[in-house]
């Protein structure tokens, strides 16, 4: 075989591989439904789910919506780019990259029509977001060093803002800590994963001394109190009686340390959920007895759901998506 023939064969193979890869990408994107670019999107629209679109292409990381009854159907793209997002009662919270010469992030409060209301610059690397049920308060957690909860070499900052007045609590680390019934102070304190009960009370994760705790917080008293050990990223049920959270059941070196659990706040009884895979997410209650959470997928993240009482089987309900808000 001559050199010219070998070169022709090599070039032909490269073209075939490129065509096949392009075809697969388009096919995979098509399975999730095409986006209508720039479509007006209103948060809280009945029958729609809003989420961060994870598919590759011009709409990646944009907030999008899809019919709840047909989650594999066509998506409407809002044009708003977020790294983390949450919404409740007319208020949305978007953590996003701030366009500038030097990389930085900002927290942007938006209304139901995604119009900017308030913004806070240089907040750190986005991690968690939550809005209170009334829409009056918003909380965000960012990494200020490190970028993973898997190990111990990270530091977080959790802030809470009253979106009506702009009054800001820059860091929960300024709050009084009551641990095991006694006042507690330590240099290694970290907070993350706020979930609101109302406009005064909340739950969150406290980390100190190599352990994590569920804490009950009081914004008016500027105090948190430990309730239960080995709790991360709690999510409060709509009726306020339980939280679903990440429990560390394996060492960090395993690469899969967490499993989802439910904690009854009245009895402190724990129940493992039917999802046995490693979940590094703050679960979201979908209403009724189901919670949603993210797992790795072809486009970075897919959304799954499972009953919150330990029964049932996990079901994938959104492909290439993150931070859903029903």
Secondary structure as the mmCIF struct_conf table of DSSP 4:
data_model
#
loop_
_struct_conf.conf_type_id
_struct_conf.id
_struct_conf.beg_label_comp_id
_struct_conf.beg_label_asym_id
_struct_conf.beg_label_seq_id
_struct_conf.end_label_comp_id
_struct_conf.end_label_asym_id
_struct_conf.end_label_seq_id
HELX_RH_AL_P HELX_RH_AL_P1 UNK A 3 UNK A 31
TURN_TY1_P TURN_TY1_P1 UNK A 32 UNK A 32
STRN STRN1 UNK A 35 UNK A 36
TURN_TY1_P TURN_TY1_P2 UNK A 37 UNK A 38
TURN_TY1_P TURN_TY1_P3 UNK A 43 UNK A 44
TURN_TY1_P TURN_TY1_P4 UNK A 46 UNK A 47
STRN STRN2 UNK A 48 UNK A 53
BEND BEND1 UNK A 55 UNK A 57
TURN_TY1_P TURN_TY1_P5 UNK A 58 UNK A 61
STRN STRN3 UNK A 62 UNK A 67
HELX_RH_3T_P HELX_RH_3T_P1 UNK A 68 UNK A 70
TURN_TY1_P TURN_TY1_P6 UNK A 71 UNK A 72
BEND BEND2 UNK A 73 UNK A 73
STRN STRN4 UNK A 75 UNK A 81
BEND BEND3 UNK A 83 UNK A 83
STRN STRN5 UNK A 84 UNK A 88
TURN_TY1_P TURN_TY1_P7 UNK A 89 UNK A 90
STRN STRN6 UNK A 91 UNK A 98
BEND BEND4 UNK A 100 UNK A 102
STRN STRN7 UNK A 104 UNK A 111
TURN_TY1_P TURN_TY1_P8 UNK A 112 UNK A 113
STRN STRN8 UNK A 116 UNK A 121
STRN STRN9 UNK A 125 UNK A 131
TURN_TY1_P TURN_TY1_P9 UNK A 133 UNK A 134
BEND BEND5 UNK A 135 UNK A 136
STRN STRN10 UNK A 137 UNK A 145
BEND BEND6 UNK A 147 UNK A 147
BEND BEND7 UNK A 149 UNK A 152
STRN STRN11 UNK A 155 UNK A 162
TURN_TY1_P TURN_TY1_P10 UNK A 163 UNK A 165
STRN STRN12 UNK A 168 UNK A 169
HELX_RH_3T_P HELX_RH_3T_P2 UNK A 172 UNK A 174
BEND BEND8 UNK A 175 UNK A 175
STRN STRN13 UNK A 176 UNK A 179
TURN_TY1_P TURN_TY1_P11 UNK A 180 UNK A 181
STRN STRN14 UNK A 182 UNK A 184
TURN_TY1_P TURN_TY1_P12 UNK A 187 UNK A 188
STRN STRN15 UNK A 190 UNK A 196
BEND BEND9 UNK A 197 UNK A 200
STRN STRN16 UNK A 201 UNK A 208
TURN_TY1_P TURN_TY1_P13 UNK A 209 UNK A 210
STRN STRN17 UNK A 211 UNK A 218
TURN_TY1_P TURN_TY1_P14 UNK A 219 UNK A 222
STRN STRN18 UNK A 223 UNK A 229
BEND BEND10 UNK A 230 UNK A 230
STRN STRN19 UNK A 232 UNK A 236
TURN_TY1_P TURN_TY1_P15 UNK A 238 UNK A 239
BEND BEND11 UNK A 240 UNK A 241
STRN STRN20 UNK A 242 UNK A 248
BEND BEND12 UNK A 250 UNK A 250
HELX_RH_3T_P HELX_RH_3T_P3 UNK A 252 UNK A 254
BEND BEND13 UNK A 255 UNK A 255
STRN STRN21 UNK A 258 UNK A 264
TURN_TY1_P TURN_TY1_P16 UNK A 265 UNK A 267
STRN STRN22 UNK A 270 UNK A 272
BEND BEND14 UNK A 274 UNK A 274
BEND BEND15 UNK A 277 UNK A 277
BEND BEND16 UNK A 281 UNK A 281
STRN STRN23 UNK A 284 UNK A 287
TURN_TY1_P TURN_TY1_P17 UNK A 288 UNK A 289
STRN STRN24 UNK A 290 UNK A 295
TURN_TY1_P TURN_TY1_P18 UNK A 298 UNK A 299
BEND BEND17 UNK A 300 UNK A 300
STRN STRN25 UNK A 302 UNK A 307
TURN_TY1_P TURN_TY1_P19 UNK A 308 UNK A 309
BEND BEND18 UNK A 310 UNK A 310
BEND BEND19 UNK A 312 UNK A 312
STRN STRN26 UNK A 315 UNK A 318
BEND BEND20 UNK A 319 UNK A 320
STRN STRN27 UNK A 321 UNK A 325
#
